[in-house]
Amino acid sequence: MEKVFWDGPDFSLSQTLECGQCFCYRKKEDNLYTVISGQRKITLGQAGDSILFYGDADIPYWKEYFDVERDYQKIKQKLSGGDPVLAEAITFAPGIRILKQDFFEMLLSFILSQNNHIPRIRGLIQRLSAAYGTPLAEGGYSFPAPTQLFGVSEDTYRQLGCGFRGRYLADAVEKVLAGGFMPEDLEKLSTEDLRQRLMSICGVGQKVADCILLFSFGRYEVFPMDVWINRVYSHAYCDGKKLSPKELQAEAAKRFGTYAGFAQQYLFYYGREKKIGKG
């Protein structure tokens, strides 16, 4: 039986889940979505501004996960004022919210995202979860905890299809299990110190680190960069001139300030769906 999860504007399940920030979800019939985070699972649907849920769920946890308490109208007004490009991107997908996701899940997920596309990333995570996660009620598997991946070798990750990323996964799990990456300790670090700490893990460059900073630690001033966002930004703001990562970071910080992470998500989704600047 359906129950009301939240009544409010500025929230689209499809836009939020399908904009590239998370991978542990499945779209079901009737536009229902099942989302898994760690050991938790929820099935959600949307009717107008009402978000509905089905079954039992830890609602306080999921409300934090979906960032439902934040005033996105204020953020969108701030970003779109005087910026017709961003105003158009926000109008295209006004229901995007930035999720608050588990650190370890984000670490491994964005390691797997390197030189990859979203359907394949999701497939790899599903195989990893089926092999090492915990079976959940009514189907599906939890994302594996660090202890569940203890001793898994690079070769085993490769056999699951992870390819060259297997070495990075093994190093990440080993470092987390060694105790040097406790989320409560990482939270205390400045954004730059946290970025450098994350980049001490094999295979974690600035793009992966910045995705973790934004989607797990809520460092909303961060502007993760990839091919799509560089293409969109250069097309929209620089007459097609490609910027170096350092130049793009400086430009985004100057243009968007503390809302850079929100701007990135609107621009990324808009640019990817519209294929802006491609070719």
Long-range contacts (C-beta under 8 A, 24 or more apart in sequence): 1-54, 2-45, 2-52, 2-53, 2-54, 3-52, 3-53, 3-54, 4-50, 4-51, 4-52, 4-53, 5-44, 5-51, 5-52, 5-53, 5-59, 5-62, 5-63, 6-50, 6-51, 6-63, 6-66, 6-68, 7-49, 7-50, 7-51, 8-49, 8-51, 8-68, 9-49, 9-73, 10-72, 10-73, 10-76, 10-94, 10-95, 10-97, 11-49, 11-51, 11-66, 11-68, 11-72, 11-95, 11-97, 12-46, 12-93, 12-94, 12-95, 12-96, 13-44, 13-45, 13-46, 13-51, 13-95, 14-46, 14-95, 15-93, 15-94, 15-95, 15-96, 15-269, 16-66, 16-95, 16-96, 16-97, 16-99, 19-93, 19-96, 19-265, 19-268, 19-269, 20-118, 20-268, 20-269, 20-272, 21-98, 21-99, 21-101, 21-211, 21-214, 21-215, 21-265, 22-99, 22-101, 22-109, 22-215, 23-109, 23-118, 23-121, 23-122, 23-125, 24-105, 24-109, 24-122, 24-125, 24-129, 24-143, 26-140, 34-140, 35-62, 36-129, 36-136, 36-140, 36-141, 36-142, 36-143, 37-61, 37-62, 37-65, 37-101, 37-102, 37-105, 37-143, 38-102, 38-105, 38-142, 38-143, 38-145, 39-134, 39-136, 39-142, 41-136, 41-137, 41-138, 41-140, 41-142, 55-138, 64-100, 65-99, 65-100, 65-101, 66-97, 66-99, 66-100, 67-97, 67-98, 67-99, 67-100, 68-97, 70-97, 72-97, 75-259, 75-262, 78-259, 79-256, 79-259, 79-262, 79-263, 79-266, 83-255, 85-236, 85-237, 85-267, 86-263, 86-266, 86-267, 88-270, 89-266, 89-267, 89-269, 89-270, 89-271, 90-266, 92-266, 92-269, 92-270, 92-273, 92-274, 93-266, 93-269, 93-270, 93-273, 96-265, 96-266, 96-269, 98-214, 98-215, 98-218, 98-220, 98-261, 98-262, 98-265, 99-215, 100-215, 100-216, 100-218, 101-215, 101-216, 102-143, 102-216, 103-181, 103-183, 103-186, 103-212, 103-216, 103-217, 104-143, 104-145, 104-146, 104-176, 105-143, 106-211, 106-212, 106-215, 106-216, 107-172, 107-176, 107-181, 107-198, 107-201, 107-204, 107-212, 108-143, 108-169, 108-172, 108-173, 110-208, 110-211, 110-212, 111-165, 111-168, 111-169, 111-172, 111-203, 111-204, 111-208, 112-162, 112-165, 112-169, 113-208, 113-211, 114-165, 114-168, 114-203, 114-208, 123-161, 124-160, 124-161, 124-162, 127-160, 127-161, 128-157, 128-160, 128-162, 131-160, 146-173, 146-176, 146-177, 147-177, 149-173, 150-177, 165-203, 167-202, 167-203, 168-201, 168-202, 168-203, 168-204, 171-201, 171-202, 171-203, 172-201, 172-202, 172-203, 172-204, 175-200, 175-201, 183-216, 186-217, 187-217, 191-219, 191-221, 191-222, 194-219, 206-245, 214-261, 214-264, 219-261, 220-258, 220-259, 220-260, 220-261, 220-262, 221-253, 221-257, 221-258, 221-259, 221-260, 221-261, 222-260, 222-261, 223-248, 223-249, 223-252, 223-253, 223-256, 223-260, 223-261, 223-263, 223-264, 224-261, 224-264, 225-249, 226-268, 228-268, 228-271, 228-272, 229-264, 229-267, 229-268, 229-271, 231-271, 231-276, 231-277, 231-278, 232-267, 232-268, 232-270, 232-271, 232-276, 232-277, 233-267, 234-277, 235-271, 235-276, 235-277, 236-267, 236-276, 240-277
